[in-house]
Amino acid sequence: MTEYPPELKKLVTTATDMDFSPKVRTDTIEQIANLGTLEAYHALLELAANESLPVKDRDLTLKRAREILKRSS
């Protein structure tokens, strides 16, 4: 796992914790995307590559990563 700032690291940990409800994980993915930083973009791509996450969560991370990419262009 890539080293992230503490706030982002906490969000990534929450997004991958299957003990949390799907809504909490989805909200956390949205929070990461709202940061809009390069680190957030990389974190979303890393989450998308995480095969232990449900496909729905992985799809959402890719969608949000694309949005960050479009905003930065």
PyMOL CGO cylinders between C-alpha atoms (Angstrom):
from pymol import cmd
from pymol.cgo import CYLINDER

trace = [
    CYLINDER, 0.00, 0.00, 0.00, 1.17, 3.50, -0.84, 0.3, 1, 1, 1, 1, 1, 1,
    CYLINDER, 1.17, 3.50, -0.84, 1.90, 5.89, 1.98, 0.3, 1, 1, 1, 1, 1, 1,
    CYLINDER, 1.90, 5.89, 1.98, -0.77, 8.61, 2.22, 0.3, 1, 1, 1, 1, 1, 1,
    CYLINDER, -0.77, 8.61, 2.22, -1.34, 11.62, 4.49, 0.3, 1, 1, 1, 1, 1, 1,
    CYLINDER, -1.34, 11.62, 4.49, -2.97, 10.57, 7.80, 0.3, 1, 1, 1, 1, 1, 1,
    CYLINDER, -2.97, 10.57, 7.80, -6.47, 11.81, 6.88, 0.3, 1, 1, 1, 1, 1, 1,
    CYLINDER, -6.47, 11.81, 6.88, -6.45, 9.98, 3.56, 0.3, 1, 1, 1, 1, 1, 1,
    CYLINDER, -6.45, 9.98, 3.56, -4.95, 6.86, 5.12, 0.3, 1, 1, 1, 1, 1, 1,
    CYLINDER, -4.95, 6.86, 5.12, -7.83, 6.73, 7.62, 0.3, 1, 1, 1, 1, 1, 1,
    CYLINDER, -7.83, 6.73, 7.62, -10.37, 7.09, 4.80, 0.3, 1, 1, 1, 1, 1, 1,
    CYLINDER, -10.37, 7.09, 4.80, -8.73, 4.33, 2.74, 0.3, 1, 1, 1, 1, 1, 1,
    CYLINDER, -8.73, 4.33, 2.74, -8.75, 2.04, 5.78, 0.3, 1, 1, 1, 1, 1, 1,
    CYLINDER, -8.75, 2.04, 5.78, -12.45, 2.71, 6.34, 0.3, 1, 1, 1, 1, 1, 1,
    CYLINDER, -12.45, 2.71, 6.34, -13.27, 2.15, 2.65, 0.3, 1, 1, 1, 1, 1, 1,
    CYLINDER, -13.27, 2.15, 2.65, -11.66, -1.29, 2.75, 0.3, 1, 1, 1, 1, 1, 1,
    CYLINDER, -11.66, -1.29, 2.75, -13.05, -2.41, 6.12, 0.3, 1, 1, 1, 1, 1, 1,
    CYLINDER, -13.05, -2.41, 6.12, -15.76, -4.96, 5.38, 0.3, 1, 1, 1, 1, 1, 1,
    CYLINDER, -15.76, -4.96, 5.38, -17.03, -4.64, 8.97, 0.3, 1, 1, 1, 1, 1, 1,
    CYLINDER, -17.03, -4.64, 8.97, -18.55, -1.31, 7.96, 0.3, 1, 1, 1, 1, 1, 1,
    CYLINDER, -18.55, -1.31, 7.96, -21.85, -1.19, 6.10, 0.3, 1, 1, 1, 1, 1, 1,
    CYLINDER, -21.85, -1.19, 6.10, -21.86, -0.69, 2.33, 0.3, 1, 1, 1, 1, 1, 1,
    CYLINDER, -21.86, -0.69, 2.33, -23.28, 2.81, 2.86, 0.3, 1, 1, 1, 1, 1, 1,
    CYLINDER, -23.28, 2.81, 2.86, -20.38, 3.81, 5.12, 0.3, 1, 1, 1, 1, 1, 1,
    CYLINDER, -20.38, 3.81, 5.12, -17.85, 2.45, 2.61, 0.3, 1, 1, 1, 1, 1, 1,
    CYLINDER, -17.85, 2.45, 2.61, -19.61, 4.26, -0.27, 0.3, 1, 1, 1, 1, 1, 1,
    CYLINDER, -19.61, 4.26, -0.27, -19.72, 7.52, 1.68, 0.3, 1, 1, 1, 1, 1, 1,
    CYLINDER, -19.72, 7.52, 1.68, -16.03, 7.14, 2.45, 0.3, 1, 1, 1, 1, 1, 1,
    CYLINDER, -16.03, 7.14, 2.45, -15.20, 6.61, -1.22, 0.3, 1, 1, 1, 1, 1, 1,
    CYLINDER, -15.20, 6.61, -1.22, -17.13, 9.81, -1.98, 0.3, 1, 1, 1, 1, 1, 1,
    CYLINDER, -17.13, 9.81, -1.98, -15.14, 11.67, 0.70, 0.3, 1, 1, 1, 1, 1, 1,
    CYLINDER, -15.14, 11.67, 0.70, -11.88, 10.49, -0.86, 0.3, 1, 1, 1, 1, 1, 1,
    CYLINDER, -11.88, 10.49, -0.86, -13.07, 11.63, -4.29, 0.3, 1, 1, 1, 1, 1, 1,
    CYLINDER, -13.07, 11.63, -4.29, -14.12, 15.02, -2.92, 0.3, 1, 1, 1, 1, 1, 1,
    CYLINDER, -14.12, 15.02, -2.92, -10.54, 15.67, -1.85, 0.3, 1, 1, 1, 1, 1, 1,
    CYLINDER, -10.54, 15.67, -1.85, -9.70, 15.87, -5.55, 0.3, 1, 1, 1, 1, 1, 1,
    CYLINDER, -9.70, 15.87, -5.55, -5.95, 15.58, -5.00, 0.3, 1, 1, 1, 1, 1, 1,
    CYLINDER, -5.95, 15.58, -5.00, -3.38, 13.47, -6.81, 0.3, 1, 1, 1, 1, 1, 1,
    CYLINDER, -3.38, 13.47, -6.81, -3.06, 11.37, -3.66, 0.3, 1, 1, 1, 1, 1, 1,
    CYLINDER, -3.06, 11.37, -3.66, -6.84, 10.84, -3.61, 0.3, 1, 1, 1, 1, 1, 1,
    CYLINDER, -6.84, 10.84, -3.61, -6.73, 9.82, -7.27, 0.3, 1, 1, 1, 1, 1, 1,
    CYLINDER, -6.73, 9.82, -7.27, -4.02, 7.26, -6.54, 0.3, 1, 1, 1, 1, 1, 1,
    CYLINDER, -4.02, 7.26, -6.54, -5.92, 5.98, -3.50, 0.3, 1, 1, 1, 1, 1, 1,
    CYLINDER, -5.92, 5.98, -3.50, -9.05, 5.47, -5.59, 0.3, 1, 1, 1, 1, 1, 1,
    CYLINDER, -9.05, 5.47, -5.59, -7.09, 3.53, -8.21, 0.3, 1, 1, 1, 1, 1, 1,
    CYLINDER, -7.09, 3.53, -8.21, -5.58, 1.39, -5.47, 0.3, 1, 1, 1, 1, 1, 1,
    CYLINDER, -5.58, 1.39, -5.47, -9.05, 0.70, -4.07, 0.3, 1, 1, 1, 1, 1, 1,
    CYLINDER, -9.05, 0.70, -4.07, -10.29, -0.23, -7.54, 0.3, 1, 1, 1, 1, 1, 1,
    CYLINDER, -10.29, -0.23, -7.54, -7.50, -2.79, -7.81, 0.3, 1, 1, 1, 1, 1, 1,
    CYLINDER, -7.50, -2.79, -7.81, -8.39, -4.33, -4.44, 0.3, 1, 1, 1, 1, 1, 1,
    CYLINDER, -8.39, -4.33, -4.44, -10.05, -7.62, -5.33, 0.3, 1, 1, 1, 1, 1, 1,
    CYLINDER, -10.05, -7.62, -5.33, -11.40, -8.08, -1.81, 0.3, 1, 1, 1, 1, 1, 1,
    CYLINDER, -11.40, -8.08, -1.81, -13.81, -5.17, -2.29, 0.3, 1, 1, 1, 1, 1, 1,
    CYLINDER, -13.81, -5.17, -2.29, -17.24, -5.77, -3.82, 0.3, 1, 1, 1, 1, 1, 1,
    CYLINDER, -17.24, -5.77, -3.82, -17.45, -5.01, -7.54, 0.3, 1, 1, 1, 1, 1, 1,
    CYLINDER, -17.45, -5.01, -7.54, -19.94, -2.20, -6.84, 0.3, 1, 1, 1, 1, 1, 1,
    CYLINDER, -19.94, -2.20, -6.84, -17.39, -0.42, -4.63, 0.3, 1, 1, 1, 1, 1, 1,
    CYLINDER, -17.39, -0.42, -4.63, -14.60, -0.96, -7.15, 0.3, 1, 1, 1, 1, 1, 1,
    CYLINDER, -14.60, -0.96, -7.15, -16.75, 0.45, -9.96, 0.3, 1, 1, 1, 1, 1, 1,
    CYLINDER, -16.75, 0.45, -9.96, -17.55, 3.51, -7.87, 0.3, 1, 1, 1, 1, 1, 1,
    CYLINDER, -17.55, 3.51, -7.87, -13.86, 4.15, -7.16, 0.3, 1, 1, 1, 1, 1, 1,
    CYLINDER, -13.86, 4.15, -7.16, -13.06, 4.02, -10.89, 0.3, 1, 1, 1, 1, 1, 1,
    CYLINDER, -13.06, 4.02, -10.89, -15.92, 6.39, -11.68, 0.3, 1, 1, 1, 1, 1, 1,
    CYLINDER, -15.92, 6.39, -11.68, -14.75, 8.88, -9.06, 0.3, 1, 1, 1, 1, 1, 1,
    CYLINDER, -14.75, 8.88, -9.06, -11.11, 8.59, -10.17, 0.3, 1, 1, 1, 1, 1, 1,
    CYLINDER, -11.11, 8.59, -10.17, -12.18, 9.44, -13.73, 0.3, 1, 1, 1, 1, 1, 1,
    CYLINDER, -12.18, 9.44, -13.73, -13.98, 12.52, -12.42, 0.3, 1, 1, 1, 1, 1, 1,
    CYLINDER, -13.98, 12.52, -12.42, -10.81, 13.70, -10.68, 0.3, 1, 1, 1, 1, 1, 1,
    CYLINDER, -10.81, 13.70, -10.68, -8.86, 13.14, -13.88, 0.3, 1, 1, 1, 1, 1, 1,
    CYLINDER, -8.86, 13.14, -13.88, -11.39, 15.15, -15.93, 0.3, 1, 1, 1, 1, 1, 1,
    CYLINDER, -11.39, 15.15, -15.93, -11.31, 18.03, -13.45, 0.3, 1, 1, 1, 1, 1, 1,
    CYLINDER, -11.31, 18.03, -13.45, -7.53, 18.22, -13.58, 0.3, 1, 1, 1, 1, 1, 1,
    CYLINDER, -7.53, 18.22, -13.58, -7.42, 18.44, -17.39, 0.3, 1, 1, 1, 1, 1, 1,
]
cmd.load_cgo(trace, "trace")
